[in-house]
Amino acid sequence: MARTTSKLADLNQPGRREKPAWVHLMAKRKRKTLVICRRCHEDIHAGRPTAVPRK
């Protein structure tokens, strides 16, 4: 599964509500697509928090 965003510049707009961790990860990696497992994909669509990424 993959999550995509239309424009990286839209991820860090000031004055908007706080973005989920997966959005920050996409911005940090400067990638518009993030490959995720099915469970994380379903959590994102349901608005549930996802697991903290490992380092």
N, CA, C and O atoms as a Tripos MOL2 file, in Angstrom:
@<TRIPOS>MOLECULE
protein
  220   219    55     0     0
PROTEIN
NO_CHARGES

@<TRIPOS>ATOM
      1 N           0.8490   -1.1660    0.0000 N.3       1 MET1
      2 CA          0.0000    0.0000    0.0000 C.3       1 MET1
      3 C           0.8990    1.2340    0.0000 C.2       1 MET1
      4 O           2.0630    1.1640    0.3930 O.2       1 MET1
      5 N           0.3620    2.3330   -0.4320 N.am      2 ALA2
      6 CA          1.1440    3.5650   -0.4720 C.3       2 ALA2
      7 C           0.2460    4.7570   -0.1900 C.2       2 ALA2
      8 O          -0.9290    4.7700   -0.5560 O.2       2 ALA2
      9 N           0.8100    5.7440    0.4600 N.am      3 ARG3
     10 CA          0.1290    7.0160    0.6990 C.3       3 ARG3
     11 C           0.8360    8.0430   -0.1530 C.2       3 ARG3
     12 O           2.0640    8.0410   -0.2380 O.2       3 ARG3
     13 N           0.0810    8.9210   -0.7850 N.am      4 THR4
     14 CA          0.6810    9.9610   -1.6090 C.3       4 THR4
     15 C           0.1080   11.3160   -1.2340 C.2       4 THR4
     16 O          -0.9850   11.4120   -0.6750 O.2       4 THR4
     17 N           0.8590   12.3590   -1.5470 N.am      5 THR5
     18 CA          0.4020   13.7230   -1.3650 C.3       5 THR5
     19 C           0.6320   14.4610   -2.6670 C.2       5 THR5
     20 O           1.5290   14.1090   -3.4340 O.2       5 THR5
     21 N          -0.1590   15.4660   -2.9200 N.am      6 SER6
     22 CA         -0.0660   16.1560   -4.1980 C.3       6 SER6
     23 C           1.1260   17.0990   -4.2810 C.2       6 SER6
     24 O           1.6890   17.2930   -5.3580 O.2       6 SER6
     25 N           1.5160   17.6870   -3.1530 N.am      7 LYS7
     26 CA          2.5920   18.6710   -3.1880 C.3       7 LYS7
     27 C           3.3220   18.6920   -1.8480 C.2       7 LYS7
     28 O           2.6900   18.8530   -0.8040 O.2       7 LYS7
     29 N           4.6430   18.5320   -1.8660 N.am      8 LEU8
     30 CA          5.4090   18.5140   -0.6210 C.3       8 LEU8
     31 C           5.3070   19.8330    0.1300 C.2       8 LEU8
     32 O           5.3200   19.8440    1.3610 O.2       8 LEU8
     33 N           5.2060   20.9370   -0.5870 N.am      9 ALA9
     34 CA          5.1230   22.2440    0.0620 C.3       9 ALA9
     35 C           3.8700   22.3620    0.9280 C.2       9 ALA9
     36 O           3.8440   23.1480    1.8740 O.2       9 ALA9
     37 N           2.8440   21.5950    0.6140 N.am     10 ASP10
     38 CA          1.6060   21.6530    1.3940 C.3      10 ASP10
     39 C           1.7200   20.9760    2.7520 C.2      10 ASP10
     40 O           0.8560   21.1740    3.6070 O.2      10 ASP10
     41 N           2.7580   20.1880    2.9700 N.am     11 LEU11
     42 CA          2.8800   19.4290    4.2180 C.3      11 LEU11
     43 C           3.2590   20.2840    5.4120 C.2      11 LEU11
     44 O           2.9040   19.9510    6.5430 O.2      11 LEU11
     45 N           3.9710   21.3750    5.1880 N.am     12 ASN12
     46 CA          4.4790   22.1840    6.3050 C.3      12 ASN12
     47 C           3.9390   23.6040    6.2850 C.2      12 ASN12
     48 O           4.6810   24.5440    6.5700 O.2      12 ASN12
     49 N           2.6810   23.7820    5.9580 N.am     13 GLN13
     50 CA          2.0840   25.1090    5.9240 C.3      13 GLN13
     51 C           1.8340   25.6140    7.3440 C.2      13 GLN13
     52 O           1.1860   24.9240    8.1320 O.2      13 GLN13
     53 N           2.3380   26.8100    7.6880 N.am     14 PRO14
     54 CA          2.0750   27.3570    9.0230 C.3      14 PRO14
     55 C           0.6030   27.7580    9.1680 C.2      14 PRO14
     56 O          -0.0570   28.1000    8.1870 O.2      14 PRO14
     57 N           0.1130   27.7110   10.3770 N.am     15 GLY15
     58 CA         -1.2580   28.1030   10.6470 C.3      15 GLY15
     59 C          -2.2770   27.0010   10.4550 C.2      15 GLY15
     60 O          -3.4630   27.2150   10.7030 O.2      15 GLY15
     61 N          -1.8570   25.8500   10.0300 N.am     16 ARG16
     62 CA         -2.7690   24.7220    9.8610 C.3      16 ARG16
     63 C          -2.6610   23.7970   11.0620 C.2      16 ARG16
     64 O          -1.7160   23.8880   11.8440 O.2      16 ARG16
     65 N          -3.6360   22.9070   11.2030 N.am     17 ARG17
     66 CA         -3.6160   21.9850   12.3490 C.3      17 ARG17
     67 C          -2.4140   21.0410   12.2630 C.2      17 ARG17
     68 O          -1.8210   20.8620   11.1990 O.2      17 ARG17
     69 N          -2.0740   20.4490   13.3920 N.am     18 GLU18
     70 CA         -0.9310   19.5320   13.4800 C.3      18 GLU18
     71 C          -1.1470   18.3220   12.5850 C.2      18 GLU18
     72 O          -2.2310   17.7400   12.5540 O.2      18 GLU18
     73 N          -0.1070   17.9570   11.8630 N.am     19 LYS19
     74 CA         -0.1810   16.8180   10.9470 C.3      19 LYS19
     75 C           0.2130   15.5320   11.6720 C.2      19 LYS19
     76 O           0.9790   15.5820   12.6340 O.2      19 LYS19
     77 N          -0.2940   14.3870   11.2280 N.am     20 PRO20
     78 CA          0.0760   13.1050   11.8250 C.3      20 PRO20
     79 C           1.5500   12.7760   11.5800 C.2      20 PRO20
     80 O           2.2030   13.3890   10.7350 O.2      20 PRO20
     81 N           2.0520   11.8170   12.3190 N.am     21 ALA21
     82 CA          3.4700   11.4420   12.2290 C.3      21 ALA21
     83 C           3.8640   10.9910   10.8270 C.2      21 ALA21
     84 O           4.9800   11.2670   10.3870 O.2      21 ALA21
     85 N           2.9680   10.3010   10.1140 N.am     22 TRP22
     86 CA          3.3360    9.8230    8.7840 C.3      22 TRP22
     87 C           3.5190   10.9780    7.7990 C.2      22 TRP22
     88 O           4.2950   10.8570    6.8510 O.2      22 TRP22
     89 N           2.8280   12.0780    8.0060 N.am     23 VAL23
     90 CA          3.0000   13.2490    7.1410 C.3      23 VAL23
     91 C           4.3580   13.8820    7.3940 C.2      23 VAL23
     92 O           5.0500   14.2810    6.4570 O.2      23 VAL23
     93 N           4.7370   13.9730    8.6670 N.am     24 HIS24
     94 CA          6.0560   14.5230    9.0110 C.3      24 HIS24
     95 C           7.1650   13.6450    8.4350 C.2      24 HIS24
     96 O           8.1930   14.1540    7.9870 O.2      24 HIS24
     97 N           6.9590   12.3450    8.4450 N.am     25 LEU25
     98 CA          7.9480   11.4250    7.8920 C.3      25 LEU25
     99 C           8.1150   11.6550    6.3890 C.2      25 LEU25
    100 O           9.2360   11.6510    5.8820 O.2      25 LEU25
    101 N           7.0150   11.8540    5.6840 N.am     26 MET26
    102 CA          7.0860   12.1280    4.2490 C.3      26 MET26
    103 C           7.8410   13.4260    3.9800 C.2      26 MET26
    104 O           8.6620   13.4880    3.0650 O.2      26 MET26
    105 N           7.5690   14.4550    4.7680 N.am     27 ALA27
    106 CA          8.2400   15.7360    4.5780 C.3      27 ALA27
    107 C           9.7290   15.6200    4.8870 C.2      27 ALA27
    108 O          10.5640   16.1800    4.1760 O.2      27 ALA27
    109 N          10.0550   14.8910    5.9510 N.am     28 LYS28
    110 CA         11.4530   14.7250    6.3470 C.3      28 LYS28
    111 C          12.2470   13.9990    5.2660 C.2      28 LYS28
    112 O          13.3980   14.3430    4.9960 O.2      28 LYS28
    113 N          11.6340   13.0030    4.6570 N.am     29 ARG29
    114 CA         12.3010   12.2370    3.5980 C.3      29 ARG29
    115 C          12.2080   12.9040    2.2280 C.2      29 ARG29
    116 O          12.8110   12.4470    1.2570 O.2      29 ARG29
    117 N          11.4360   14.0010    2.1690 N.am     30 LYS30
    118 CA         11.2030   14.7160    0.9030 C.3      30 LYS30
    119 C          10.6680   13.7750   -0.1610 C.2      30 LYS30
    120 O          11.1400   13.7520   -1.2980 O.2      30 LYS30
    121 N           9.6780   13.0060    0.2370 N.am     31 ARG31
    122 CA          9.0500   12.0400   -0.6620 C.3      31 ARG31
    123 C           7.5470   12.2590   -0.6770 C.2      31 ARG31
    124 O           6.9390   12.5240    0.3600 O.2      31 ARG31
    125 N           6.9580   12.1480   -1.8440 N.am     32 LYS32
    126 CA          5.5160   12.2950   -1.9820 C.3      32 LYS32
    127 C           4.7840   10.9810   -1.7740 C.2      32 LYS32
    128 O           3.5640   10.9670   -1.6130 O.2      32 LYS32
    129 N           5.5210    9.8770   -1.7770 N.am     33 THR33
    130 CA          4.9100    8.5590   -1.6040 C.3      33 THR33
    131 C           5.5580    7.8500   -0.4220 C.2      33 THR33
    132 O           6.7780    7.8760   -0.2670 O.2      33 THR33
    133 N           4.7520    7.2300    0.3930 N.am     34 LEU34
    134 CA          5.2260    6.4910    1.5540 C.3      34 LEU34
    135 C           4.6270    5.0940    1.4870 C.2      34 LEU34
    136 O           3.4060    4.9380    1.5090 O.2      34 LEU34
    137 N           5.4770    4.0820    1.4050 N.am     35 VAL35
    138 CA          5.0060    2.6950    1.3480 C.3      35 VAL35
    139 C           4.7290    2.2320    2.7770 C.2      35 VAL35
    140 O           5.5780    2.3540    3.6590 O.2      35 VAL35
    141 N           3.5320    1.7030    2.9870 N.am     36 ILE36
    142 CA          3.1040    1.2850    4.3240 C.3      36 ILE36
    143 C           2.4100   -0.0690    4.2550 C.2      36 ILE36
    144 O           1.9970   -0.5210    3.1870 O.2      36 ILE36
    145 N           2.2910   -0.7020    5.4100 N.am     37 CYS37
    146 CA          1.5920   -1.9900    5.4620 C.3      37 CYS37
    147 C           0.0750   -1.7440    5.4380 C.2      37 CYS37
    148 O          -0.3870   -0.6190    5.6300 O.2      37 CYS37
    149 N          -0.6750   -2.8060    5.2010 N.am     38 ARG38
    150 CA         -2.1390   -2.6950    5.1090 C.3      38 ARG38
    151 C          -2.7340   -2.1570    6.4110 C.2      38 ARG38
    152 O          -3.6460   -1.3320    6.3790 O.2      38 ARG38
    153 N          -2.2260   -2.6160    7.5460 N.am     39 ARG39
    154 CA         -2.7670   -2.1800    8.8380 C.3      39 ARG39
    155 C          -2.5930   -0.6710    9.0260 C.2      39 ARG39
    156 O          -3.5170    0.0140    9.4650 O.2      39 ARG39
    157 N          -1.4050   -0.1570    8.6940 N.am     40 CYS40
    158 CA         -1.1690    1.2850    8.8080 C.3      40 CYS40
    159 C          -2.0460    2.0530    7.8240 C.2      40 CYS40
    160 O          -2.5590    3.1230    8.1510 O.2      40 CYS40
    161 N          -2.2170    1.5170    6.6370 N.am     41 HIS41
    162 CA         -3.0670    2.1420    5.6240 C.3      41 HIS41
    163 C          -4.5020    2.2760    6.1400 C.2      41 HIS41
    164 O          -5.1290    3.3250    5.9970 O.2      41 HIS41
    165 N          -5.0030    1.2140    6.7320 N.am     42 GLU42
    166 CA         -6.3570    1.2350    7.2730 C.3      42 GLU42
    167 C          -6.4640    2.1960    8.4550 C.2      42 GLU42
    168 O          -7.4710    2.8890    8.5980 O.2      42 GLU42
    169 N          -5.4240    2.2450    9.3110 N.am     43 ASP43
    170 CA         -5.4200    3.1700   10.4430 C.3      43 ASP43
    171 C          -5.4420    4.6200    9.9700 C.2      43 ASP43
    172 O          -6.1550    5.4480   10.5370 O.2      43 ASP43
    173 N          -4.6690    4.9280    8.9410 N.am     44 ILE44
    174 CA         -4.6270    6.2870    8.4070 C.3      44 ILE44
    175 C          -6.0020    6.6870    7.8810 C.2      44 ILE44
    176 O          -6.4750    7.7870    8.1680 O.2      44 ILE44
    177 N          -6.6460    5.8140    7.1200 N.am     45 HIS45
    178 CA         -7.9650    6.1200    6.5710 C.3      45 HIS45
    179 C          -9.0230    6.2450    7.6530 C.2      45 HIS45
    180 O          -9.9930    6.9860    7.4940 O.2      45 HIS45
    181 N          -8.8420    5.5250    8.7520 N.am     46 ALA46
    182 CA         -9.8070    5.5780    9.8480 C.3      46 ALA46
    183 C          -9.5200    6.7310   10.8060 C.2      46 ALA46
    184 O         -10.3090    6.9930   11.7140 O.2      46 ALA46
    185 N          -8.3840    7.4280   10.6080 N.am     47 GLY47
    186 CA         -8.0410    8.5470   11.4760 C.3      47 GLY47
    187 C          -7.4210    8.1300   12.7910 C.2      47 GLY47
    188 O          -7.3010    8.9430   13.7080 O.2      47 GLY47
    189 N          -7.0250    6.8680   12.8950 N.am     48 ARG48
    190 CA         -6.3890    6.3780   14.1180 C.3      48 ARG48
    191 C          -4.8920    6.6720   14.0700 C.2      48 ARG48
    192 O          -4.3030    6.6960   12.9890 O.2      48 ARG48
    193 N          -4.2720    6.8970   15.2280 N.am     49 PRO49
    194 CA         -2.8140    7.1040   15.2340 C.3      49 PRO49
    195 C          -2.0870    5.8280   14.8060 C.2      49 PRO49
    196 O          -2.5330    4.7190   15.1000 O.2      49 PRO49
    197 N          -0.9870    5.9970   14.1220 N.am     50 THR50
    198 CA         -0.1830    4.8550   13.6790 C.3      50 THR50
    199 C           0.9740    4.6660   14.6450 C.2      50 THR50
    200 O           1.2560    5.5380   15.4660 O.2      50 THR50
    201 N           1.6300    3.5460   14.5470 N.am     51 ALA51
    202 CA          2.7670    3.2390   15.4130 C.3      51 ALA51
    203 C           3.8900    4.2320   15.1620 C.2      51 ALA51
    204 O           4.0270    4.7770   14.0660 O.2      51 ALA51
    205 N           4.6800    4.4550   16.1880 N.am     52 VAL52
    206 CA          5.8400    5.3440   16.0770 C.3      52 VAL52
    207 C           6.9030    4.6250   15.2410 C.2      52 VAL52
    208 O           7.2150    3.4660   15.5110 O.2      52 VAL52
    209 N           7.4660    5.3030   14.2230 N.am     53 PRO53
    210 CA          8.4630    4.6380   13.3770 C.3      53 PRO53
    211 C           9.7240    4.2850   14.1620 C.2      53 PRO53
    212 O          10.1440    5.0080   15.0660 O.2      53 PRO53
    213 N          10.3100    3.1590   13.7880 N.am     54 ARG54
    214 CA         11.5610    2.7170   14.4050 C.3      54 ARG54
    215 C          12.7180    3.4860   13.8210 C.2      54 ARG54
    216 O          12.6520    3.9450   12.6810 O.2      54 ARG54
    217 N          13.7910    3.6320   14.5980 N.am     55 LYS55
    218 CA         15.0000    4.3060   14.1000 C.3      55 LYS55
    219 C          16.1140    3.3400   13.9060 C.2      55 LYS55
    220 O          17.2050    3.7310   13.4930 O.2      55 LYS55
@<TRIPOS>BOND
     1     1     2 1
     2     2     3 1
     3     3     4 2
     4     3     5 am
     5     5     6 1
     6     6     7 1
     7     7     8 2
     8     7     9 am
     9     9    10 1
    10    10    11 1
    11    11    12 2
    12    11    13 am
    13    13    14 1
    14    14    15 1
    15    15    16 2
    16    15    17 am
    17    17    18 1
    18    18    19 1
    19    19    20 2
    20    19    21 am
    21    21    22 1
    22    22    23 1
    23    23    24 2
    24    23    25 am
    25    25    26 1
    26    26    27 1
    27    27    28 2
    28    27    29 am
    29    29    30 1
    30    30    31 1
    31    31    32 2
    32    31    33 am
    33    33    34 1
    34    34    35 1
    35    35    36 2
    36    35    37 am
    37    37    38 1
    38    38    39 1
    39    39    40 2
    40    39    41 am
    41    41    42 1
    42    42    43 1
    43    43    44 2
    44    43    45 am
    45    45    46 1
    46    46    47 1
    47    47    48 2
    48    47    49 am
    49    49    50 1
    50    50    51 1
    51    51    52 2
    52    51    53 am
    53    53    54 1
    54    54    55 1
    55    55    56 2
    56    55    57 am
    57    57    58 1
    58    58    59 1
    59    59    60 2
    60    59    61 am
    61    61    62 1
    62    62    63 1
    63    63    64 2
    64    63    65 am
    65    65    66 1
    66    66    67 1
    67    67    68 2
    68    67    69 am
    69    69    70 1
    70    70    71 1
    71    71    72 2
    72    71    73 am
    73    73    74 1
    74    74    75 1
    75    75    76 2
    76    75    77 am
    77    77    78 1
    78    78    79 1
    79    79    80 2
    80    79    81 am
    81    81    82 1
    82    82    83 1
    83    83    84 2
    84    83    85 am
    85    85    86 1
    86    86    87 1
    87    87    88 2
    88    87    89 am
    89    89    90 1
    90    90    91 1
    91    91    92 2
    92    91    93 am
    93    93    94 1
    94    94    95 1
    95    95    96 2
    96    95    97 am
    97    97    98 1
    98    98    99 1
    99    99   100 2
   100    99   101 am
   101   101   102 1
   102   102   103 1
   103   103   104 2
   104   103   105 am
   105   105   106 1
   106   106   107 1
   107   107   108 2
   108   107   109 am
   109   109   110 1
   110   110   111 1
   111   111   112 2
   112   111   113 am
   113   113   114 1
   114   114   115 1
   115   115   116 2
   116   115   117 am
   117   117   118 1
   118   118   119 1
   119   119   120 2
   120   119   121 am
   121   121   122 1
   122   122   123 1
   123   123   124 2
   124   123   125 am
   125   125   126 1
   126   126   127 1
   127   127   128 2
   128   127   129 am
   129   129   130 1
   130   130   131 1
   131   131   132 2
   132   131   133 am
   133   133   134 1
   134   134   135 1
   135   135   136 2
   136   135   137 am
   137   137   138 1
   138   138   139 1
   139   139   140 2
   140   139   141 am
   141   141   142 1
   142   142   143 1
   143   143   144 2
   144   143   145 am
   145   145   146 1
   146   146   147 1
   147   147   148 2
   148   147   149 am
   149   149   150 1
   150   150   151 1
   151   151   152 2
   152   151   153 am
   153   153   154 1
   154   154   155 1
   155   155   156 2
   156   155   157 am
   157   157   158 1
   158   158   159 1
   159   159   160 2
   160   159   161 am
   161   161   162 1
   162   162   163 1
   163   163   164 2
   164   163   165 am
   165   165   166 1
   166   166   167 1
   167   167   168 2
   168   167   169 am
   169   169   170 1
   170   170   171 1
   171   171   172 2
   172   171   173 am
   173   173   174 1
   174   174   175 1
   175   175   176 2
   176   175   177 am
   177   177   178 1
   178   178   179 1
   179   179   180 2
   180   179   181 am
   181   181   182 1
   182   182   183 1
   183   183   184 2
   184   183   185 am
   185   185   186 1
   186   186   187 1
   187   187   188 2
   188   187   189 am
   189   189   190 1
   190   190   191 1
   191   191   192 2
   192   191   193 am
   193   193   194 1
   194   194   195 1
   195   195   196 2
   196   195   197 am
   197   197   198 1
   198   198   199 1
   199   199   200 2
   200   199   201 am
   201   201   202 1
   202   202   203 1
   203   203   204 2
   204   203   205 am
   205   205   206 1
   206   206   207 1
   207   207   208 2
   208   207   209 am
   209   209   210 1
   210   210   211 1
   211   211   212 2
   212   211   213 am
   213   213   214 1
   214   214   215 1
   215   215   216 2
   216   215   217 am
   217   217   218 1
   218   218   219 1
   219   219   220 2
@<TRIPOS>SUBSTRUCTURE
     1 MET1         2 RESIDUE 1 A MET
     2 ALA2         6 RESIDUE 1 A ALA
     3 ARG3        10 RESIDUE 1 A ARG
     4 THR4        14 RESIDUE 1 A THR
     5 THR5        18 RESIDUE 1 A THR
     6 SER6        22 RESIDUE 1 A SER
     7 LYS7        26 RESIDUE 1 A LYS
     8 LEU8        30 RESIDUE 1 A LEU
     9 ALA9        34 RESIDUE 1 A ALA
    10 ASP10       38 RESIDUE 1 A ASP
    11 LEU11       42 RESIDUE 1 A LEU
    12 ASN12       46 RESIDUE 1 A ASN
    13 GLN13       50 RESIDUE 1 A GLN
    14 PRO14       54 RESIDUE 1 A PRO
    15 GLY15       58 RESIDUE 1 A GLY
    16 ARG16       62 RESIDUE 1 A ARG
    17 ARG17       66 RESIDUE 1 A ARG
    18 GLU18       70 RESIDUE 1 A GLU
    19 LYS19       74 RESIDUE 1 A LYS
    20 PRO20       78 RESIDUE 1 A PRO
    21 ALA21       82 RESIDUE 1 A ALA
    22 TRP22       86 RESIDUE 1 A TRP
    23 VAL23       90 RESIDUE 1 A VAL
    24 HIS24       94 RESIDUE 1 A HIS
    25 LEU25       98 RESIDUE 1 A LEU
    26 MET26      102 RESIDUE 1 A MET
    27 ALA27      106 RESIDUE 1 A ALA
    28 LYS28      110 RESIDUE 1 A LYS
    29 ARG29      114 RESIDUE 1 A ARG
    30 LYS30      118 RESIDUE 1 A LYS
    31 ARG31      122 RESIDUE 1 A ARG
    32 LYS32      126 RESIDUE 1 A LYS
    33 THR33      130 RESIDUE 1 A THR
    34 LEU34      134 RESIDUE 1 A LEU
    35 VAL35      138 RESIDUE 1 A VAL
    36 ILE36      142 RESIDUE 1 A ILE
    37 CYS37      146 RESIDUE 1 A CYS
    38 ARG38      150 RESIDUE 1 A ARG
    39 ARG39      154 RESIDUE 1 A ARG
    40 CYS40      158 RESIDUE 1 A CYS
    41 HIS41      162 RESIDUE 1 A HIS
    42 GLU42      166 RESIDUE 1 A GLU
    43 ASP43      170 RESIDUE 1 A ASP
    44 ILE44      174 RESIDUE 1 A ILE
    45 HIS45      178 RESIDUE 1 A HIS
    46 ALA46      182 RESIDUE 1 A ALA
    47 GLY47      186 RESIDUE 1 A GLY
    48 ARG48      190 RESIDUE 1 A ARG
    49 PRO49      194 RESIDUE 1 A PRO
    50 THR50      198 RESIDUE 1 A THR
    51 ALA51      202 RESIDUE 1 A ALA
    52 VAL52      206 RESIDUE 1 A VAL
    53 PRO53      210 RESIDUE 1 A PRO
    54 ARG54      214 RESIDUE 1 A ARG
    55 LYS55      218 RESIDUE 1 A LYS
